[in-house]
Amino acid sequence: MENTKIQNQLLEMLLARLERISADSYWAHRASGVRGALLRVLEKLENGRPVSGSELKRLVDLGFRILENATMEKYK
């Protein structure tokens, strides 16, 4: 149960950060797509439906990669 709570908190934090990427950024469109996929995963988790661990890891990794790239773009 605690693991699920931490996982949900991580997803919510990642979603919030992806949402804050400037619309002027090249990465904003990519972030939007990943946010949509993460929101669907979060909804499944909250409703107790199964989620593929590999798909969740892929989306989380992609979300963090987009954040990293958007940050590097901002400070160039």
MOFENHU-V563249 format. One record per residue. N is the residue number from 1. NEAR is the number of other C-alpha atoms within 8 Angstrom. D_CENTER is the distance of its C-alpha to the mean C-alpha in Angstrom with 2 decimals. Layout:
n=N near=NEAR d_center=D_CENTER
n=N near=NEAR d_center=D_CENTER
This chain:
n=1 near=4 d_center=20.99
n=2 near=5 d_center=19.95
n=3 near=6 d_center=17.49
n=4 near=7 d_center=15.79
n=5 near=8 d_center=15.79
n=6 near=8 d_center=14.23
n=7 near=8 d_center=11.49
n=8 near=10 d_center=10.86
n=9 near=8 d_center=11.14
n=10 near=8 d_center=8.59
n=11 near=11 d_center=5.93
n=12 near=8 d_center=7.75
n=13 near=8 d_center=7.98
n=14 near=11 d_center=4.57
n=15 near=11 d_center=4.71
n=16 near=8 d_center=8.17
n=17 near=9 d_center=8.05
n=18 near=13 d_center=6.50
n=19 near=9 d_center=9.14
n=20 near=6 d_center=11.71
n=21 near=12 d_center=11.99
n=22 near=6 d_center=15.57
n=23 near=6 d_center=16.57
n=24 near=5 d_center=19.11
n=25 near=10 d_center=16.75
n=26 near=6 d_center=16.81
n=27 near=10 d_center=13.04
n=28 near=11 d_center=12.48
n=29 near=8 d_center=13.13
n=30 near=8 d_center=10.80
n=31 near=13 d_center=7.90
n=32 near=10 d_center=9.32
n=33 near=8 d_center=9.42
n=34 near=11 d_center=5.97
n=35 near=12 d_center=5.29
n=36 near=8 d_center=8.45
n=37 near=9 d_center=7.92
n=38 near=13 d_center=5.30
n=39 near=9 d_center=7.96
n=40 near=8 d_center=10.60
n=41 near=10 d_center=9.74
n=42 near=10 d_center=9.72
n=43 near=8 d_center=12.89
n=44 near=11 d_center=14.44
n=45 near=11 d_center=14.02
n=46 near=7 d_center=15.53
n=47 near=6 d_center=18.28
n=48 near=6 d_center=19.11
n=49 near=7 d_center=18.56
n=50 near=6 d_center=17.92
n=51 near=9 d_center=14.72
n=52 near=6 d_center=15.15
n=53 near=6 d_center=14.27
n=54 near=6 d_center=14.20
n=55 near=8 d_center=11.85
n=56 near=11 d_center=9.33
n=57 near=8 d_center=10.02
n=58 near=8 d_center=9.85
n=59 near=11 d_center=6.39
n=60 near=11 d_center=5.27
n=61 near=8 d_center=8.11
n=62 near=9 d_center=7.47
n=63 near=13 d_center=4.46
n=64 near=9 d_center=7.10
n=65 near=8 d_center=9.79
n=66 near=12 d_center=9.08
n=67 near=11 d_center=9.18
n=68 near=8 d_center=12.24
n=69 near=9 d_center=13.84
n=70 near=12 d_center=13.53
n=71 near=8 d_center=15.10
n=72 near=8 d_center=17.77
n=73 near=8 d_center=18.52
n=74 near=7 d_center=19.05
n=75 near=5 d_center=21.47
n=76 near=4 d_center=23.47
